[in-house]
């Protein structure tokens, strides 16, 4: 159990950092506020009243990434997913998370427009790449949990 939590935390931190860097580079190169959307907490009733530095907001993102990774590892172990199931289901779940979170962009003036096709594309591509990295790391470390 301890090993599963440690592997999940490491995998979540690594993959979450990758997603953050990918979206930050995309925002810098295109001007589309996808990294801002990743860090956005404007839709949380209490948090929206506070200003947080970028590093703290990125920390919030990493906490969520670690929770996602550990949750997926629990599912992988409990249901004994094989390599193909790990790959396909992790991609599906992370893509679905991207789809479900994207509409929060409508709740902030700092993020892309809800109907921005380039923003949607970059956002979902980032979540697919995040899922790809997670699944590869899960498969690589599968014997250790």
DSSP file (Angstrom, degrees, kcal/mol; ACC not computed):
  #  RESIDUE AA STRUCTURE BP1 BP2  ACC     N-H-->O    O-->H-N    N-H-->O    O-->H-N    TCO  KAPPA ALPHA  PHI   PSI    X-CA   Y-CA   Z-CA
    1    1 A X     >        0   0    0      0, 0.0     4,-2.3     0, 0.0     5,-0.2   0.000 360.0 360.0 360.0 -44.6    0.0    0.0    0.0
    2    2 A X  H  >  +     0   0    0      1,-0.2     4,-2.4     2,-0.2     5,-0.2   0.897 360.0  50.2 -62.4 -40.3    2.8    2.4    0.9
    3    3 A X  H  > S+     0   0    0      2,-0.2     4,-3.0     1,-0.2     5,-0.2   0.895 108.7  52.1 -65.4 -40.0    4.6    1.6   -2.4
    4    4 A X  H  > S+     0   0    0      2,-0.2     4,-2.7     1,-0.2    -2,-0.2   0.924 111.1  47.2 -61.9 -44.7    1.4    2.2   -4.3
    5    5 A X  H  X S+     0   0    0     -4,-2.3     4,-2.5     2,-0.2    -2,-0.2   0.910 113.8  47.6 -63.6 -42.2    0.9    5.6   -2.7
    6    6 A X  H  X S+     0   0    0     -4,-2.4     4,-2.6     2,-0.2     5,-0.2   0.926 114.0  46.4 -65.7 -44.4    4.6    6.6   -3.3
    7    7 A X  H  X S+     0   0    0     -4,-3.0     4,-2.8     1,-0.2     5,-0.2   0.906 113.6  49.5 -63.9 -40.9    4.4    5.5   -6.9
    8    8 A X  H  X S+     0   0    0     -4,-2.7     4,-2.7    -5,-0.2    -2,-0.2   0.910 111.9  47.9 -63.7 -42.3    1.1    7.3   -7.4
    9    9 A X  H  X S+     0   0    0     -4,-2.5     4,-2.5     2,-0.2    -2,-0.2   0.936 114.8  45.2 -64.7 -46.1    2.5   10.5   -5.8
   10   10 A X  H  X S+     0   0    0     -4,-2.6     4,-2.6     2,-0.2     5,-0.2   0.942 115.7  46.3 -62.3 -47.8    5.7   10.4   -8.0
   11   11 A X  H  X S+     0   0    0     -4,-2.8     4,-2.7    -5,-0.2     5,-0.3   0.902 113.7  49.3 -62.8 -41.8    3.8    9.6  -11.2
   12   12 A X  H  X S+     0   0    0     -4,-2.7     4,-2.5    -5,-0.2     5,-0.2   0.901 112.4  47.5 -64.6 -41.8    1.2   12.3  -10.4
   13   13 A X  H  X S+     0   0    0     -4,-2.5     4,-2.1    -5,-0.2    -2,-0.2   0.928 115.3  44.8 -65.2 -44.9    3.9   14.9   -9.7
   14   14 A X  H  X S+     0   0    0     -4,-2.6     4,-2.1    -5,-0.2    -2,-0.2   0.944 118.8  41.2 -65.4 -48.7    5.9   14.0  -12.9
   15   15 A X  H  X S+     0   0    0     -4,-2.7     4,-2.6    -5,-0.2    -2,-0.2   0.887 115.1  51.3 -68.5 -38.9    2.9   13.9  -15.2
   16   16 A X  H  X S+     0   0    0     -4,-2.5     4,-2.4    -5,-0.3    -1,-0.2   0.875 109.7  50.2 -65.5 -37.4    1.3   16.9  -13.6
   17   17 A X  H  X S+     0   0    0     -4,-2.1     4,-2.7    -5,-0.2     5,-0.2   0.916 109.9  51.2 -65.3 -42.7    4.5   18.9  -14.0
   18   18 A X  H  X S+     0   0    0     -4,-2.1     4,-2.8     2,-0.2    -2,-0.2   0.941 110.6  48.2 -58.3 -48.0    4.6   17.8  -17.7
   19   19 A X  H  X S+     0   0    0     -4,-2.6     4,-2.6     1,-0.2     5,-0.2   0.924 112.3  49.4 -60.2 -44.4    1.1   19.0  -18.3
   20   20 A X  H  X S+     0   0    0     -4,-2.4     4,-2.3     1,-0.2    -1,-0.2   0.923 113.2  45.7 -61.0 -44.8    1.7   22.3  -16.6
   21   21 A X  H  X S+     0   0    0     -4,-2.7     4,-2.6     2,-0.2     5,-0.2   0.898 112.1  52.1 -66.2 -39.9    4.9   22.9  -18.6
   22   22 A X  H  X S+     0   0    0     -4,-2.8     4,-2.3    -5,-0.2    -2,-0.2   0.946 113.9  42.5 -59.4 -49.1    3.2   21.9  -21.9
   23   23 A X  H  X S+     0   0    0     -4,-2.6     4,-2.3     2,-0.2    12,-0.6   0.849 113.0  53.2 -70.2 -32.8    0.3   24.3  -21.3
   24   24 A X  H  X S+     0   0    0     -4,-2.3     4,-2.5    -5,-0.2    -1,-0.2   0.929 111.2  45.9 -65.4 -44.1    2.6   27.1  -20.1
   25   25 A X  H  X S+     0   0    0     -4,-2.6     4,-2.5     2,-0.2     5,-0.2   0.896 112.4  51.6 -65.2 -38.9    4.7   26.7  -23.3
   26   26 A X  H  X S+     0   0    0     -4,-2.3     4,-2.4    -5,-0.2     6,-0.5   0.911 111.2  47.4 -62.9 -41.5    1.5   26.6  -25.4
   27   27 A X  H  X S+     0   0    0     -4,-2.3     4,-2.3     2,-0.2    -2,-0.2   0.908 112.6  49.0 -66.7 -41.5    0.2   29.8  -23.7
   28   28 A X  H  < S+     0   0    0     -4,-2.5    -2,-0.2     1,-0.2    -1,-0.2   0.912 117.7  40.2 -63.9 -42.5    3.6   31.6  -24.2
   29   29 A X  H  < S+     0   0    0     -4,-2.5    -2,-0.2    -5,-0.2    -1,-0.2   0.822 130.5  24.9 -79.9 -30.4    3.8   30.6  -27.9
   30   30 A X  H  < S-     0   0    0     -4,-2.4    -3,-0.2    -5,-0.2    -2,-0.2   0.677  90.7-129.6-107.2 -20.9    0.1   31.1  -28.9
   31   31 A X     <  +     0   0    0     -4,-2.3     2,-0.5    -5,-0.4    -4,-0.2   0.451  62.4 137.6  81.4  -0.4   -1.2   33.7  -26.3
   32   32 A X        -     0   0    0     -6,-0.5     2,-2.4     1,-0.1     3,-0.5  -0.706  60.2-127.8 -83.4 127.2   -4.1   31.3  -25.6
   33   33 A X     >  +     0   0    0     -2,-0.5     4,-1.7     1,-0.2    79,-0.5  -0.194  65.8 127.8 -78.0  49.4   -4.7   31.2  -21.9
   34   34 A X  H  > S+     0   0    0     -2,-2.4     4,-1.8   -11,-0.2    -1,-0.2   0.843  74.9  49.1 -75.3 -33.3   -4.7   27.4  -21.4
   35   35 A X  H  > S+     0   0    0    -12,-0.6     4,-1.8    -3,-0.5    -1,-0.2   0.891 109.6  53.1 -69.4 -39.3   -2.1   27.5  -18.6
   36   36 A X  H  > S+     0   0    0      1,-0.2     4,-0.9     2,-0.2    -2,-0.2   0.900 108.2  51.0 -59.9 -40.9   -4.1   30.2  -16.9
   37   37 A X  H >< S+     0   0    0     -4,-1.7     3,-0.5     1,-0.2    -1,-0.2   0.898 106.1  55.2 -63.0 -40.8   -7.1   27.9  -17.1
   38   38 A X  H 3< S+     0   0    0     -4,-1.8    -1,-0.2     1,-0.2    -2,-0.2   0.886 116.0  37.1 -59.1 -39.7   -5.1   25.0  -15.6
   39   39 A X  H 3< S+     0   0    0     -4,-1.8    -1,-0.2    -5,-0.1    -2,-0.2   0.524  90.0 124.0 -90.9  -6.3   -4.3   27.1  -12.6
   40   40 A X    <<  +     0   0    0     -4,-0.9     3,-0.1    -3,-0.5     8,-0.1  -0.316  25.7 167.3 -64.9 130.3   -7.6   28.9  -12.4
   41   41 A X    >   +     0   0    0      6,-0.1     3,-1.9    -2,-0.1     7,-0.2   0.137  42.5 115.0-122.4  15.9   -9.5   28.7   -9.1
   42   42 A X  T 3  S+     0   0    0      1,-0.3     6,-0.1     5,-0.1    -1,-0.1   0.712  70.8  60.5 -61.0 -21.5  -12.1   31.4   -9.8
   43   43 A X  T 3  S+     0   0    0     -3,-0.1     2,-0.6     4,-0.1    -1,-0.3   0.457  81.4  92.6 -91.3   0.2  -14.9   28.9   -9.8
   44   44 A X  S <> S-     0   0    0     -3,-1.9     4,-2.5     1,-0.1     5,-0.2  -0.855  76.3-138.7 -91.6 120.8  -14.3   27.8   -6.1
   45   45 A X  T  4 S+     0   0    0     -2,-0.6     4,-0.2     1,-0.2    -1,-0.1   0.848  96.9  30.7 -50.1 -46.4  -16.6   30.0   -3.9
   46   46 A X  T >4 S+     0   0    0      1,-0.2     3,-1.4     2,-0.1    -1,-0.2   0.914 119.1  51.9 -81.5 -43.7  -14.1   30.6   -1.1
   47   47 A X  G >4 S+     0   0    0      1,-0.3     3,-2.0     2,-0.2    -2,-0.2   0.798  95.4  69.9 -65.8 -29.1  -10.8   30.5   -3.1
   48   48 A X  G 3< S+     0   0    0     -4,-2.5    -1,-0.3     1,-0.3    -2,-0.1   0.691  90.8  62.9 -65.1 -15.4  -12.0   33.0   -5.7
   49   49 A X  G <  S+     0   0    0     -3,-1.4     2,-0.3    -4,-0.2    -1,-0.3   0.500  98.5  68.3 -84.9  -3.6  -11.8   35.8   -3.1
   50   50 A X  S <  S-     0   0    0     -3,-2.0     2,-0.5    -4,-0.1     0, 0.0  -0.851  74.2-132.2-119.3 151.0   -8.1   35.3   -2.7
   51   51 A X        -     0   0    0     -2,-0.3     2,-0.4     0, 0.0    -3,-0.0  -0.885  25.6-170.6 -97.6 129.5   -5.0   36.0   -4.8
   52   52 A X        -     0   0    0     -2,-0.5    -2,-0.0    -5,-0.0     5,-0.0  -0.963  24.1-116.7-118.8 137.7   -2.6   33.2   -5.0
   53   53 A X    >>  -     0   0    0     -2,-0.4     4,-2.2     1,-0.1     3,-0.6  -0.298  35.4-104.6 -64.2 158.5    0.9   33.4   -6.5
   54   54 A X  H 3> S+     0   0    0      1,-0.2     4,-2.8     2,-0.2     5,-0.2   0.866 119.7  56.8 -53.4 -41.8    1.5   31.1   -9.6
   55   55 A X  H 3> S+     0   0    0      1,-0.2     4,-1.8     2,-0.2    -1,-0.2   0.883 108.0  46.7 -61.9 -39.2    3.6   28.7   -7.5
   56   56 A X  H <> S+     0   0    0     -3,-0.6     4,-2.0     2,-0.2    -1,-0.2   0.918 112.7  49.4 -68.3 -43.7    0.7   28.1   -5.1
   57   57 A X  H  X S+     0   0    0     -4,-2.2     4,-2.0     1,-0.2    -2,-0.2   0.894 110.4  51.0 -61.6 -39.5   -1.8   27.7   -7.9
   58   58 A X  H  X S+     0   0    0     -4,-2.8     4,-2.4     1,-0.2    -1,-0.2   0.877 106.5  55.5 -65.3 -36.4    0.6   25.2   -9.6
   59   59 A X  H  X S+     0   0    0     -4,-1.8     4,-2.2     2,-0.2    -2,-0.2   0.894 104.6  52.5 -60.9 -40.8    0.8   23.4   -6.2
   60   60 A X  H  X S+     0   0    0     -4,-2.0     4,-2.0     1,-0.2    -2,-0.2   0.932 109.5  50.0 -58.4 -45.8   -3.1   23.0   -6.3
   61   61 A X  H  X S+     0   0    0     -4,-2.0     4,-2.3     1,-0.2    -2,-0.2   0.913 109.8  50.2 -59.3 -44.4   -2.8   21.5   -9.7
   62   62 A X  H  X S+     0   0    0     -4,-2.4     4,-2.5     1,-0.2    -1,-0.2   0.866 106.4  55.3 -66.0 -35.7   -0.1   19.1   -8.6
   63   63 A X  H  X S+     0   0    0     -4,-2.2     4,-2.2     2,-0.2    -1,-0.2   0.934 109.7  46.6 -60.5 -45.2   -2.3   18.0   -5.6
   64   64 A X  H  X S+     0   0    0     -4,-2.0     4,-2.6     1,-0.2    -2,-0.2   0.910 111.2  52.4 -62.7 -42.1   -5.1   17.1   -8.0
   65   65 A X  H  X S+     0   0    0     -4,-2.3     4,-2.6     1,-0.2    -2,-0.2   0.897 109.1  49.0 -61.7 -41.5   -2.7   15.3  -10.3
   66   66 A X  H  X S+     0   0    0     -4,-2.5     4,-2.7     2,-0.2     5,-0.3   0.906 110.9  50.5 -64.8 -41.6   -1.4   13.2   -7.4
   67   67 A X  H  X S+     0   0    0     -4,-2.2     4,-2.3     2,-0.2    -2,-0.2   0.916 111.6  48.3 -62.0 -43.2   -5.0   12.4   -6.4
   68   68 A X  H  X S+     0   0    0     -4,-2.6     4,-2.5     2,-0.2    -2,-0.2   0.938 113.2  47.4 -61.7 -47.3   -5.8   11.3  -10.0
   69   69 A X  H  X S+     0   0    0     -4,-2.6     4,-2.4     2,-0.2    -2,-0.2   0.921 113.6  46.1 -63.5 -45.5   -2.7    9.2  -10.2
   70   70 A X  H  X S+     0   0    0     -4,-2.7     4,-2.3     2,-0.2    -1,-0.2   0.914 112.4  51.5 -64.5 -41.6   -3.2    7.4   -6.9
   71   71 A X  H  X S+     0   0    0     -4,-2.3     4,-2.0    -5,-0.3    -2,-0.2   0.921 110.7  48.3 -60.8 -44.1   -6.9    6.8   -7.7
   72   72 A X  H  X S+     0   0    0     -4,-2.5     4,-2.9     1,-0.2    -1,-0.2   0.905 109.5  52.5 -63.7 -40.9   -6.0    5.3  -11.0
   73   73 A X  H  X S+     0   0    0     -4,-2.4     4,-2.5     1,-0.2     5,-0.2   0.895 107.2  52.5 -63.2 -38.5   -3.4    3.1   -9.4
   74   74 A X  H  X S+     0   0    0     -4,-2.3     4,-3.0     2,-0.2     5,-0.2   0.925 112.1  45.9 -60.4 -43.8   -5.9    1.8   -6.9
   75   75 A X  H  X S+     0   0    0     -4,-2.0     4,-2.7     2,-0.2     6,-0.2   0.920 111.3  52.2 -64.5 -43.6   -8.3    0.9   -9.8
   76   76 A X  H  X>S+     0   0    0     -4,-2.9     5,-1.5     1,-0.2     4,-0.6   0.920 116.5  39.7 -57.8 -45.2   -5.4   -0.7  -11.8
   77   77 A X  H  <5S+     0   0    0     -4,-2.5     3,-0.4     3,-0.2    -2,-0.2   0.938 116.3  48.7 -71.7 -47.6   -4.5   -2.9   -8.8
   78   78 A X  H  <5S+     0   0    0     -4,-3.0    -2,-0.2     1,-0.2    -3,-0.2   0.911 123.3  31.5 -61.3 -44.4   -8.1   -3.6   -7.6
   79   79 A X  H  <5S-     0   0    0     -4,-2.7    -1,-0.2    -5,-0.2    -2,-0.2   0.386 103.2-128.6 -98.8   3.7   -9.4   -4.6  -11.1
   80   80 A X  T  <5 -     0   0    0     -4,-0.6    -3,-0.2    -3,-0.4    -4,-0.1   0.917  30.9-161.6  51.4  53.7   -6.0   -6.0  -12.3
   81   81 A X      < -     0   0    0     -5,-1.5    -1,-0.1    -6,-0.2     2,-0.1  -0.376   8.0-135.0 -63.8 140.7   -6.0   -4.1  -15.5
   82   82 A X     >  -     0   0    0     -2,-0.1     4,-2.8     1,-0.1     5,-0.2  -0.318  35.7 -87.3 -85.3 179.6   -3.6   -5.4  -18.1
   83   83 A X  H  > S+     0   0    0      1,-0.2     4,-2.4     2,-0.2     5,-0.2   0.899 128.5  47.9 -57.0 -45.0   -1.2   -3.2  -20.2
   84   84 A X  H  > S+     0   0    0      1,-0.2     4,-2.8     2,-0.2     5,-0.3   0.914 112.8  48.6 -64.5 -42.7   -3.8   -2.5  -22.9
   85   85 A X  H  > S+     0   0    0      2,-0.2     4,-2.5     1,-0.2     5,-0.4   0.908 110.7  51.0 -64.3 -41.7   -6.5   -1.6  -20.3
   86   86 A X  H  X S+     0   0    0     -4,-2.8     4,-2.0     3,-0.2     5,-0.3   0.946 114.4  44.6 -58.3 -48.2   -4.1    0.6  -18.4
   87   87 A X  H  X S+     0   0    0     -4,-2.4     4,-2.0    -5,-0.2    -2,-0.2   0.962 119.6  38.0 -62.6 -55.3   -3.2    2.5  -21.6
   88   88 A X  H  X S+     0   0    0     -4,-2.8     4,-2.5     1,-0.2    -2,-0.2   0.921 119.5  45.8 -67.6 -45.3   -6.8    2.9  -23.0
   89   89 A X  H  X S+     0   0    0     -4,-2.5     4,-2.7    -5,-0.3     5,-0.2   0.880 112.1  50.7 -69.8 -37.3   -8.6    3.6  -19.7
   90   90 A X  H  X S+     0   0    0     -4,-2.0     4,-2.6    -5,-0.4     5,-0.3   0.930 112.6  47.0 -65.1 -43.9   -6.0    6.1  -18.5
   91   91 A X  H  X S+     0   0    0     -4,-2.0     4,-2.3    -5,-0.3     5,-0.2   0.930 114.1  48.1 -61.0 -44.7   -6.2    8.0  -21.8
   92   92 A X  H  X S+     0   0    0     -4,-2.5     4,-2.5     1,-0.2    -2,-0.2   0.924 113.5  46.7 -62.4 -45.1  -10.0    7.9  -21.7
   93   93 A X  H  X S+     0   0    0     -4,-2.7     4,-2.3     2,-0.2    -2,-0.2   0.925 114.5  45.2 -66.5 -45.2  -10.2    9.1  -18.1
   94   94 A X  H  X S+     0   0    0     -4,-2.6     4,-2.0     2,-0.2    -1,-0.2   0.879 113.9  49.9 -69.1 -35.5   -7.7   11.9  -18.4
   95   95 A X  H  X S+     0   0    0     -4,-2.3     4,-2.3    -5,-0.3    -1,-0.2   0.921 110.9  50.5 -64.3 -42.8   -9.3   13.1  -21.7
   96   96 A X  H  X S+     0   0    0     -4,-2.5     4,-2.7    -5,-0.2    -2,-0.2   0.884 107.2  53.3 -62.7 -39.4  -12.7   13.0  -19.9
   97   97 A X  H  X S+     0   0    0     -4,-2.3     4,-2.4     2,-0.2     5,-0.2   0.926 108.9  50.1 -60.4 -43.8  -11.3   15.0  -17.1
   98   98 A X  H  X S+     0   0    0     -4,-2.0     4,-2.0     1,-0.2    -2,-0.2   0.911 111.5  48.0 -59.7 -43.4  -10.1   17.6  -19.6
   99   99 A X  H  X S+     0   0    0     -4,-2.3     4,-0.7     1,-0.2    -2,-0.2   0.906 114.3  46.4 -63.7 -42.5  -13.6   17.7  -21.2
  100  100 A X  H  < S+     0   0    0     -4,-2.7    -2,-0.2     1,-0.2    -1,-0.2   0.837 116.4  43.3 -71.5 -33.1  -15.3   18.0  -17.9
  101  101 A X  H >< S+     0   0    0     -4,-2.4     3,-2.1    -5,-0.2     4,-0.3   0.801  95.5  77.3 -84.0 -29.3  -13.0   20.8  -16.6
  102  102 A X  H >< S+     0   0    0     -4,-2.0     3,-2.5     1,-0.3     4,-0.2   0.860  83.3  64.1 -52.8 -42.0  -12.8   22.9  -19.8
  103  103 A X  G >< S+     0   0    0     -4,-0.7     3,-2.0     1,-0.3    -1,-0.3   0.705  82.9  78.5 -59.2 -16.6  -16.3   24.5  -19.3
  104  104 A X  G X  S+     0   0    0     -3,-2.1     3,-1.8     1,-0.3    -1,-0.3   0.687  73.9  80.3 -63.9 -13.8  -15.0   26.2  -16.1
  105  105 A X  G X  S+     0   0    0     -3,-2.5     3,-1.2     1,-0.3     6,-0.3   0.792  81.7  63.8 -60.8 -26.0  -13.4   28.6  -18.5
  106  106 A X  G <  S+     0   0    0     -3,-2.0    -1,-0.3     1,-0.2    -2,-0.2   0.654  93.8  62.8 -71.0 -14.1  -16.8   30.3  -18.8
  107  107 A X  G <  S+     0   0    0     -3,-1.8     2,-0.4    -4,-0.2    -1,-0.2   0.335 100.7  56.1 -95.1   7.3  -16.6   31.2  -15.1
  108  108 A X    <   -     0   0    0     -3,-1.2     3,-0.4     4,-0.2   -68,-0.0  -0.997  60.7-150.7-141.8 143.3  -13.6   33.4  -15.4
  109  109 A X  S    S+     0   0    0     -2,-0.4    -1,-0.1     1,-0.2    -4,-0.0   0.607  97.7  64.0 -81.8 -12.6  -12.6   36.5  -17.4
  110  110 A X  S    S+     0   0    0    -74,-0.1    -1,-0.2     2,-0.1     2,-0.1   0.601  94.2  69.7 -86.8 -11.8   -8.9   35.4  -17.3
  111  111 A X  S    S-     0   0    0     -3,-0.4   -77,-0.1    -6,-0.3     3,-0.1  -0.477  93.6 -75.2-107.1 172.4   -9.4   32.2  -19.3
  112  112 A X        -     0   0    0    -79,-0.5    -1,-0.2    -2,-0.1    -4,-0.2  -0.145  57.8 -88.4 -63.4 161.2  -10.1   31.4  -22.9
  113  113 A X    >   -     0   0    0      1,-0.1     3,-1.8     2,-0.1    -1,-0.1  -0.417  35.5-119.4 -64.7 145.6  -13.6   31.8  -24.4
  114  114 A X  T 3  S+     0   0    0      1,-0.3    -1,-0.1    -9,-0.1    -8,-0.1   0.814 113.5  48.2 -56.4 -32.9  -15.7   28.7  -24.0
  115  115 A X  T 3  S+     0   0    0      4,-0.0     2,-0.9     5,-0.0    -1,-0.3   0.304  76.2 126.4 -95.2   8.9  -16.1   28.4  -27.8
  116  116 A X    <>  -     0   0    0     -3,-1.8     4,-2.5     1,-0.2     5,-0.2  -0.564  41.4-167.0 -72.7 104.8  -12.4   28.9  -28.6
  117  117 A X  H  > S+     0   0    0     -2,-0.9     4,-2.7     1,-0.2     5,-0.2   0.889  86.3  52.3 -62.7 -40.9  -11.5   25.9  -30.8
  118  118 A X  H  > S+     0   0    0      2,-0.2     4,-2.5     1,-0.2    -1,-0.2   0.914 111.4  47.9 -61.1 -39.2   -7.7   26.4  -30.6
  119  119 A X  H  > S+     0   0    0      2,-0.2     4,-2.8     1,-0.2    -2,-0.2   0.927 112.3  48.5 -65.4 -44.6   -8.0   26.6  -26.7
  120  120 A X  H  X S+     0   0    0     -4,-2.5     4,-2.8     2,-0.2     5,-0.3   0.926 112.6  49.4 -60.0 -45.1  -10.1   23.4  -26.7
  121  121 A X  H  X S+     0   0    0     -4,-2.7     4,-2.6     2,-0.2     5,-0.2   0.944 114.3  42.9 -60.9 -50.0   -7.7   21.6  -29.0
  122  122 A X  H  X S+     0   0    0     -4,-2.5     4,-2.6     2,-0.2    -1,-0.2   0.924 115.1  51.0 -62.9 -44.3   -4.6   22.6  -26.9
  123  123 A X  H  X S+     0   0    0     -4,-2.8     4,-1.8    -5,-0.2    -2,-0.2   0.928 114.8  41.4 -59.3 -48.7   -6.3   21.8  -23.6
  124  124 A X  H  X S+     0   0    0     -4,-2.8     4,-2.2     2,-0.2    -1,-0.2   0.869 112.9  53.8 -72.1 -35.8   -7.5   18.3  -24.7
  125  125 A X  H  X S+     0   0    0     -4,-2.6     4,-2.7    -5,-0.3     5,-0.2   0.930 108.4  51.2 -60.2 -44.8   -4.2   17.5  -26.4
  126  126 A X  H  X S+     0   0    0     -4,-2.6     4,-2.3     1,-0.2    -2,-0.2   0.898 110.4  48.3 -59.0 -41.4   -2.4   18.4  -23.2
  127  127 A X  H  X S+     0   0    0     -4,-1.8     4,-2.2     2,-0.2    -1,-0.2   0.834 110.7  51.0 -71.9 -31.5   -4.7   16.1  -21.2
  128  128 A X  H  X S+     0   0    0     -4,-2.2     4,-2.5     2,-0.2    -2,-0.2   0.921 111.8  47.0 -67.3 -43.3   -4.2   13.3  -23.7
  129  129 A X  H  X S+     0   0    0     -4,-2.7     4,-2.6     2,-0.2    -2,-0.2   0.888 110.7  53.2 -64.9 -38.3   -0.4   13.7  -23.4
  130  130 A X  H  X S+     0   0    0     -4,-2.3     4,-2.6    -5,-0.2    -1,-0.2   0.937 111.4  45.9 -58.4 -48.1   -0.8   13.8  -19.6
  131  131 A X  H  X S+     0   0    0     -4,-2.2     4,-2.8     2,-0.2    -2,-0.2   0.865 110.3  53.8 -64.4 -37.3   -2.7   10.5  -19.8
  132  132 A X  H  X S+     0   0    0     -4,-2.5     4,-2.4     2,-0.2    -2,-0.2   0.942 111.1  45.0 -62.5 -47.7   -0.1    9.0  -22.2
  133  133 A X  H  X S+     0   0    0     -4,-2.6     4,-2.5     2,-0.2     5,-0.2   0.924 113.6  50.5 -63.4 -44.2    2.7    9.8  -19.8
  134  134 A X  H  X S+     0   0    0     -4,-2.6     4,-2.8     1,-0.2    -2,-0.2   0.948 111.7  47.4 -56.7 -49.7    0.7    8.5  -16.8
  135  135 A X  H  X S+     0   0    0     -4,-2.8     4,-2.7     1,-0.2     5,-0.2   0.898 111.5  49.9 -64.0 -40.5   -0.1    5.2  -18.6
  136  136 A X  H  X S+     0   0    0     -4,-2.4     4,-2.4     1,-0.2    -1,-0.2   0.923 113.8  45.9 -63.1 -43.5    3.5    4.7  -19.7
  137  137 A X  H  X S+     0   0    0     -4,-2.5     4,-2.0     2,-0.2    -2,-0.2   0.882 112.4  51.2 -67.3 -37.6    4.8    5.3  -16.2
  138  138 A X  H  < S+     0   0    0     -4,-2.8     4,-0.4    -5,-0.2    -2,-0.2   0.936 112.5  45.7 -62.3 -46.2    2.0    3.0  -14.7
  139  139 A X  H >< S+     0   0    0     -4,-2.7     3,-0.8     1,-0.2     4,-0.3   0.903 112.5  50.9 -65.0 -41.2    3.0    0.2  -17.1
  140  140 A X  H 3< S+     0   0    0     -4,-2.4     3,-0.3     1,-0.2    -1,-0.2   0.885 119.3  35.7 -63.5 -39.4    6.7    0.6  -16.5
  141  141 A X  T >< S+     0   0    0     -4,-2.0     3,-2.1     1,-0.2    -1,-0.2   0.305  84.0 113.9 -96.7   7.6    6.2    0.5  -12.7
  142  142 A X  G X  S+     0   0    0     -3,-0.8     3,-1.1    -4,-0.4    -1,-0.2   0.799  71.6  55.6 -54.8 -36.0    3.4   -2.1  -12.7
  143  143 A X  G 3  S+     0   0    0     -3,-0.3    -1,-0.3    -4,-0.3    -2,-0.1   0.691  98.1  64.6 -70.8 -18.0    5.4   -4.8  -11.0
  144  144 A X  G <         0   0    0     -3,-2.1    -1,-0.2     1,-0.2    -2,-0.2   0.364 360.0 360.0 -94.3   7.4    6.2   -2.6   -8.0
  145  145 A X    <         0   0    0     -3,-1.1    -1,-0.2    -4,-0.2    -2,-0.2   0.334 360.0 360.0-137.2 360.0    2.7   -2.2   -6.6
